Amino acid sequence: MNLGLFEVITFDCYGTLIDWEAGIWDALQPVFGNYRIDIAREKSLELYGELESEAEAGQYHEYRNVLRMVLKGLGSRLGFVPTETELQRFSESVKDWPAFPDSSLSLQALKKKYKLAVISNIDDDLFASSAQRLGVQFDWIITAQQAKSYKPSLNNFHLAIERMGLPQNKILHAAQSLYHDIVPAKRLGLCTVWINRRHGKKGWGATPPAKARPDLEVPDLRTLAEKTGLI
């Protein structure tokens, strides 16, 4: 792939730029502790991914409500009933999810050559909190709240492409989730980079399993920036 041909890199945020698996696990541990739930990290993330995709597939709900639905679902599966306080805290936990260590510097380097956009399954204000951790000004931000749908819906990508107003061959989509991002982006004919943050780990973590053929695979964002010659 000739990375010099693209004008814009669009990013998934959670799982790609923000370490959502660490954030999810940190937010769930106190709840599990309250009910003496003994569950491995990877198993809890797999359950999260299953329940989240179910919640996002139906009628649109803001992501805060998706998180509440997920926690209720975890309770149903594992034998506890979360309190309103626990539901509220979990629904706001996105604000505390950390960025990957390489995200900020890599985004700043890529910004020297490319316009940057985010296409994210999130609420506007929750992303605003995460954006502060990323330390770069995005040229476009397209959220599920704006699209009134969640990836892997093509609607989110159609909205992003319409707003950017660029030919699709000038857009490169970079993401960790094959299910949410690489599969639908490839269906639309976009070039894709799989930021395989889970390289070396077994299973799919917090994303449902999927098969796709990205145009490029890298283990982290810094490697992508290095391939462009910007680091």
N, C-alpha and C positions, 0 to 999 in steps of 0.2 A: 504494500500500500504506500502510495506517495502522499505523506501527510502534508506536504506543501500545497496540495491542491484545494484544501478546505479553508473556508473563511470563518466558520463557526464550529465550536465544539459544544454540544449539548450534553448535560450531565444528569443522570439520576443523582439524588442527594444521599438518601439514607441507605447505607450499605456500601456506597461508593465514596462519598466525601465525609460523611458522618458515620462513626462506628456504632450503628444502631444495635448490633448484637450485644456489644458491651453495655450500651445504654438500657436495652430491654432487660438484660439479666440483672443489672444493678437495681432496676426498678422493681423487678419481681421478687428478688431475694427476701426483702423484708416482709412481703405479703406471705410468701411460702413459710417463712419462719413463724409468722403469727399463728399459722394453722398446722405447724409441724409436718409440712409436706416435704418429703425427701424425694427430690427429682434431680436428675443430672442436667447440667447446663444445656447440652446439645438436645436432649429430649424436650426440654421446655421451649427451646427455640423452634424446634420442629412443630410442636403444638401451636406455638404462636403463629408461625407461617400458615398453617392449615386454617386456623380460626380467622386470621386477618383476611386471607383471600376469600373466605366465605362471606365475611362481613362486607367486603368491598365489591362483591359480585352482584349484589342485589341493588335495592334502592339506594341512591346516594345519601350518605351521612357524612358530616364533617369528621375529620380524622380523630378529633377528641372523642367523638361518640364511637368510632370504630375501636379505639383503645378500650373504652368501657365495655363494649360488646366482647372483645377478646378476653378481658379479665373475667367477665361473667362466664364466658365459655370455659376458661381454664378452671374456674371454680366448679362448674358442672362436671367437667371431666375428672377432676382430682378430689372432689368431695368437700368443698368449702363454699361459703357464701360471702363474697367480699362486702365490706361495709361501704357506705357512701363515701366516707373519707378516703378509703383505699382506692375506690373507683376514681375519685376526683384527682388524687395524687398521681395515679397511673396515667390518667388522661392528659396531664400536664407534664409528664416526665420527659417528653421530647426536648424540652428546653435544657435539660441537663445531659443529654446524650453528647458524648465527646466527638470531636473531629479526629480523623486519623492523623497521626503525626506528620505525614507528608502532604496533607491536603493543601494547607495554606500556601506554603512556598511553591508547590507545583502549580497551583492555580495562578499565583502571581507571575510565575515564569511564562505560562501559556498565554496569559493576558497580553504579553508583549507582542504576540503575533496574531492571536485569534480573538474574535468576539466570543464571549462565553454566555451560555444559557443554562437554566435549570428546568427540568421537566420532572416534577416531584409529586408523589402521592401524599400530600400534606395540606394543612390549612395555612393561609397566608401569614398569620401572626406567629405560628409555631416555626415556620421557615425563617421568619425575620430573626428569631432568637438564634437559630442555627447559623444564619448568615454571618452573625457577629463573630462566630468561632472560625469562620473560613477566611475572613480578612481580605475579601476581594469584591469588587463591584461587578455584579453580573449585568449583562446587557439586556437580557430578558429573563423573566421568572414566570413560569407557567405552573400553577398548582392544581391539584385535584379540586380544590374549592372553586377555582375559576372555571375549570372544565366541567364541573359537576359529574365527574366520573373518575375512575381509578385505572391506571395502567394495570393490566395489559390492554385496556381499551385503546383502540386506534384514535379515538376522539381527542385524547390528550396530545397525541403527536400531530394530528391535523391542526389543532389550535395553535400549537407551537410553530409549525411550518407557516401557517397563515400570518402569524404576527411577525415572524422574522422576514418574510417577503423575499426569500432567497431560493434559488434553484436547489433541489434536494441534493444534487451532486456536490454542493458546496458545504453540506452539513455532515458532521461526523458525530455520532452518538456514542457516548462512553458510559458504561454502567456495569455494576456487579451482578445484577439479577438477570439471568437468562429469561426467566419466566415473565417478569414485569417489563423488561426493556429490550433485550436483544431479539427475542422472537417477534414482537410487534414491529420494531424498527426495521427488521429485515423484511417483513411482510410489505412494508411501505417502500422498500428499495433503498433505504438509508444504509450508508456504510457504518459499521459498528466496531467498537473496541470493547472487549470484555476485560474489565478491571477485576481480575479474579482474586479478590481479597481473601477468599477461603482456600487458596492454593495450599496444598499440604494437609488439609483437614478432610475428614471423612464426612459424607452427607452433604445436605443442602442448607443446613442452618435455618434461618428465619424466612427463607424463600421456598416456595413449592418447587419440586423438581421440574426440569424442562430440558429439551434438546434444541440446540441451535448451533449455527456455524458462524461465529463472528469473523470479521475480516482480519482482526488482530487480537491477540490475547497477551496481556501483561499482568504481572502479579500485584502491581500497585500504581498509583498515579505518578510517582516520581519517574518510574520507568517510561511511561508515556511521554512525559516532559523531556526526558533524556533522548528519546527517539526523535523528537522534533528538533533537537540541537539547542534547546533553550536553557538547559541545565548542563 
